[in-house]
């Protein structure tokens, strides 16, 4: 990691689609080591797919995610 690069997990303008339907749009998230987060959503939202997209296990339909300044 180079000096001055942001440490942690950063998501900017994320768009997540599940079965062709947009379920998240414009998500910005900034987490640093030690942060704890909770996610709440209506039952019609596939939260597992949203978390998988944030983790890089499925593609984002838009936006970016970085970990410690890298892809």
KATA-V591819 format. One line per field, one symbol per residue. phi: phi as a letter, one per 20 degrees, with the letter a starting at -180 (. if undefined). burial: # if it has 9 or more other C-alpha atoms within 8 Angstrom, else .. A space follows every 50 residues. Layout:
# KATA-V591819
phi: ???
burial: ???
This chain:
# KATA-V591819
phi: .efnffeodcccmfccdclmdfdcbmfdbcddgnfcccccbfffeeffff ffffenebffeancccclndf
burial: .......###########...#######....................## .###...#.#..#######..
